[in-house]
């Protein structure tokens, strides 16, 4: 039809390096996330900003507690959890803190999703394989939202999700 304009836009995100890692430790230990917390972390540190997506609020909170154990107590509030059962005010506050770079990372569910344009997210992790490829791509697309930004999207999978051979 000559009156129809066609607009083609790619969803290709070459600025996001993708990788899949097999969980080495039991999934409920969250030890495979320890790479997110630098060993020499101290007041004044600026580690890469991250998001870790989980499929349940329980895992979200447990992982946040584990990551905080790797940090000095004075820095525990630099990592927070974010899920649907929290009040809208609470979620908006955490989003604003992440935008201002007062937080280093969030352990979150899908409640942190589309429309969250944060230019300073360097790493996005999906903890365990999700059944929906579109959701996985939406999670990874939270990274590298600014011009010239580079980021990493990591899918952490259990042994049962990896084909051997």
C-alpha positions in Angstrom: 0.0 0.0 0.0 1.5 3.3 -1.0 0.0 5.2 2.0 1.7 2.9 4.5 5.1 3.7 6.0 7.2 0.8 7.0 9.6 1.2 9.9 12.1 -1.5 10.5 14.1 -1.4 13.8 16.5 -4.1 14.9 16.6 -5.4 18.4 20.2 -6.2 18.0 22.3 -5.0 20.9 26.0 -5.5 19.9 27.1 -3.4 22.9 26.0 -6.2 25.2 28.5 -9.2 25.4 26.5 -12.3 26.1 27.7 -15.4 27.9 26.4 -18.5 29.5 28.0 -19.9 32.7 27.2 -23.2 34.4 26.6 -23.0 38.1 29.5 -24.5 40.0 27.9 -24.4 43.5 24.5 -25.4 44.6 21.9 -22.9 43.3 20.6 -22.1 46.7 24.1 -21.0 47.9 24.3 -18.1 45.5 28.1 -18.5 45.6 28.3 -18.3 41.8 27.4 -14.6 42.1 30.4 -13.8 44.2 32.2 -12.4 41.1 30.0 -9.3 41.5 31.7 -8.2 44.7 35.4 -7.2 44.3 37.7 -8.9 46.9 39.2 -5.5 47.9 35.9 -3.7 48.3 36.0 -0.7 50.7 34.4 2.7 51.4 34.9 4.8 48.3 35.0 1.8 45.9 33.0 2.0 42.7 32.4 -1.6 41.4 30.5 -2.1 38.2 26.7 -1.6 38.6 24.7 -4.7 38.2 21.2 -6.3 38.1 20.6 -9.9 39.0 17.2 -11.3 37.9 15.5 -14.1 39.8 12.2 -16.0 39.3 11.1 -15.7 42.9 11.1 -13.1 45.7 12.6 -15.6 48.1 15.6 -16.1 45.9 15.9 -12.4 45.3 16.1 -11.6 49.0 18.4 -14.6 49.8 20.9 -13.7 47.1 20.9 -10.1 48.3 21.7 -11.3 51.8 24.5 -13.6 50.5 26.1 -10.7 48.5 26.0 -8.4 51.5 27.9 -11.1 53.5 30.8 -10.6 51.1 31.0 -6.9 51.9 32.0 -4.7 54.9 28.9 -4.1 57.0 29.1 -0.3 56.3 28.4 -1.0 52.6 25.5 -3.5 52.9 22.9 -0.9 51.8 24.7 -0.5 48.4 23.0 -3.7 47.3 19.2 -4.0 47.6 16.5 -6.3 46.5 13.5 -5.2 44.3 10.3 -7.1 43.8 6.6 -6.7 43.3 5.6 -7.2 47.0 7.4 -4.0 47.9 5.5 -0.8 48.0 5.6 1.5 44.9 7.2 4.2 47.0 9.9 1.8 48.1 10.6 0.6 44.5 10.7 4.2 43.2 13.1 5.2 45.9 15.5 2.3 45.0 15.2 3.1 41.3 16.2 6.7 42.1 19.1 5.6 44.2 20.4 3.4 41.4 20.0 6.3 38.9 22.1 8.5 41.3 24.7 5.7 41.6 24.1 5.5 45.4 23.4 1.7 44.9 25.8 -0.7 43.2 23.3 -3.4 42.4 19.9 -4.8 42.7 18.7 -8.4 43.1 15.3 -8.3 41.4 12.4 -10.0 39.8 10.5 -9.0 36.7 9.1 -6.1 38.8 12.2 -4.3 37.6 11.7 -4.4 33.9 10.6 -2.5 30.9 10.8 1.2 31.0 13.8 1.2 33.3 16.3 3.2 31.3 19.4 3.4 33.5 22.6 4.4 31.7 25.0 3.0 34.3 24.3 -0.8 34.4 27.4 -2.7 33.4 26.3 -6.3 34.2 23.0 -8.1 34.0 22.7 -11.6 35.3 19.8 -14.0 34.9 20.1 -16.5 37.7 19.0 -19.9 36.4 17.5 -20.4 32.9 14.2 -18.7 32.4 11.6 -20.4 30.2 10.9 -17.3 28.1 13.5 -16.0 25.7 11.8 -12.7 25.3 11.9 -12.1 29.0 15.6 -13.0 29.1 16.4 -10.5 26.3 14.4 -7.8 28.1 16.5 -8.4 31.2 19.8 -8.2 29.4 18.6 -5.1 27.6 18.5 -3.2 30.9 22.3 -2.8 30.4 24.3 -0.4 28.2 21.5 2.1 27.9 23.7 5.1 27.2 25.6 6.1 24.0 28.9 4.3 23.8 28.2 2.1 26.8 29.4 -1.5 26.9 27.9 -4.2 29.2 27.8 -7.9 29.8 24.7 -10.2 30.0 25.3 -13.5 31.8 22.9 -16.4 31.9 23.8 -18.7 34.9 22.4 -22.1 34.3 22.2 -25.3 36.3 23.8 -28.5 35.1 20.4 -29.9 34.0 20.2 -27.1 31.5 23.5 -27.8 29.8 23.9 -30.3 27.0 27.0 -32.4 27.5 29.2 -33.4 24.5 
